[in-house]
Amino acid sequence: MGHKELRRVVQIGILVKDIERARAFWADLLGVGEPLIVETENWESTHMTFRGAPSEGKARLSFFNLENIALELIQPIDGPSTWQDLLEKCGQGVHHIAFQVENLEETLEKFSRMGIEVEQKGEYKGGCYVYIDSKSKLGAVIELLHHYR
């Protein structure tokens, strides 16, 4: 039986080399304005880890909030990260499929039992994210988004 936490896809993340250019193309395609570009915060705020070690990895992000899902454009800019690693290995393209989860620990245990472990995690205002190293078994990186109560 499937895991009940993984029923709500909320985001598709796309790696890009030039976020301004990609944002302009997506805005034109979708017929919407260009959303803001934000930069991830420093390590003191995110406590980011990549492959189990603290990392100063950063990225520039832009979100297209559509009717049914968000498209996140990601341009890595500094330090080691899943974003930089995959961009170097595979070039531009889909990075992750994100699910909103309530019970993060239970969901992580499910992945662990499947032999799939955490690749990167960090915090943001009001919650945290976890990237699961699932590409070899599922064909895609999975991101778990968890909002603190």
C-alpha positions in Angstrom: 0.0 0.0 0.0 1.3 3.5 -0.9 2.3 6.1 1.6 -0.6 8.4 2.4 1.8 11.4 2.9 2.8 11.3 -0.8 -0.5 12.2 -2.4 -0.1 15.9 -2.9 2.4 17.1 -5.4 2.9 20.8 -4.9 5.9 21.7 -7.0 8.2 20.9 -9.9 11.7 22.2 -9.6 13.7 23.0 -12.7 17.4 23.7 -12.8 18.6 26.5 -15.0 21.9 28.1 -15.8 20.4 31.6 -16.3 17.4 32.3 -14.1 16.6 35.7 -15.7 16.4 34.2 -19.2 14.5 31.1 -18.1 12.0 33.2 -16.1 11.4 35.5 -19.1 10.7 32.5 -21.4 8.4 30.8 -18.8 6.5 34.1 -18.2 6.0 34.5 -22.0 4.9 30.9 -22.4 2.4 31.1 -19.5 1.2 34.6 -20.2 2.0 35.9 -16.8 4.3 38.4 -15.2 7.8 37.5 -14.2 7.9 36.5 -10.5 10.5 37.8 -8.1 13.9 36.2 -7.9 15.0 35.4 -4.4 18.3 34.1 -3.0 18.5 31.3 -0.5 19.6 32.5 2.9 23.0 31.9 4.5 23.9 28.8 6.5 23.2 30.4 9.9 19.5 30.7 8.7 19.2 27.5 6.7 21.5 25.0 8.5 21.7 23.3 5.2 23.5 20.0 4.9 24.5 18.3 1.6 25.4 14.5 1.8 25.5 14.8 5.6 27.9 17.7 5.9 27.1 21.4 6.5 27.2 23.3 3.2 27.2 27.0 2.2 25.4 26.0 -1.0 23.1 28.7 -2.3 20.7 29.2 -5.2 18.6 31.9 -6.8 14.9 30.9 -7.0 11.8 32.1 -8.8 8.3 30.6 -8.3 5.5 30.5 -10.8 2.4 29.8 -8.7 -0.1 28.2 -11.1 -3.6 27.1 -10.5 -2.7 23.5 -9.5 1.1 23.5 -8.9 4.1 25.7 -8.5 7.0 25.7 -10.9 10.3 26.6 -9.2 13.3 27.8 -11.2 16.6 27.1 -9.5 20.0 28.6 -10.4 22.8 27.3 -8.2 25.2 30.1 -7.3 27.5 29.1 -4.5 28.9 26.1 -2.7 28.2 22.3 -2.9 24.5 21.4 -3.3 22.2 18.9 -5.0 21.4 21.7 -7.4 25.0 22.3 -8.5 25.7 18.6 -8.6 22.8 17.7 -10.9 23.3 20.8 -13.1 27.0 19.8 -13.6 26.1 16.1 -14.3 23.0 16.5 -16.4 22.6 20.1 -17.4 19.3 22.1 -17.3 16.1 20.2 -16.6 13.7 18.9 -14.0 15.4 18.6 -10.6 12.6 17.5 -8.3 9.0 16.7 -7.7 7.9 18.1 -4.3 5.3 16.8 -1.9 3.8 18.6 1.1 4.0 16.3 4.1 2.6 16.5 7.6 4.6 13.7 9.3 8.1 14.2 8.0 9.8 11.6 10.2 7.4 8.9 9.3 7.9 9.7 5.6 11.7 9.7 5.9 11.5 6.3 7.6 9.5 5.0 4.7 12.2 6.1 2.3 14.9 4.7 4.5 13.2 1.3 4.5 13.3 1.4 0.7 17.0 2.1 0.8 16.6 5.7 -0.2 18.3 8.3 2.0 18.5 12.1 2.5 20.8 14.0 0.1 20.2 17.6 1.2 18.1 19.3 3.8 17.6 22.8 5.1 15.2 25.2 6.8 13.3 28.3 5.6 11.0 30.6 7.4 8.1 28.5 8.8 9.4 25.1 7.7 12.0 22.8 6.2 12.8 20.9 3.0 14.4 17.5 2.5 15.7 16.3 -0.9 15.7 12.5 -1.1 18.4 10.8 -3.2 15.9 8.8 -5.2 16.9 9.3 -8.8 18.4 5.9 -9.2 15.3 4.0 -7.9 12.5 6.4 -8.8 13.9 8.3 -11.8 13.5 11.6 -10.0 14.7 13.5 -7.0 11.8 13.8 -4.4 11.6 16.9 -2.2 9.6 16.8 1.0 8.2 20.1 2.2 7.2 20.4 5.8 5.6 23.4 7.5 6.2 23.9 11.2 3.1 24.3 13.3 
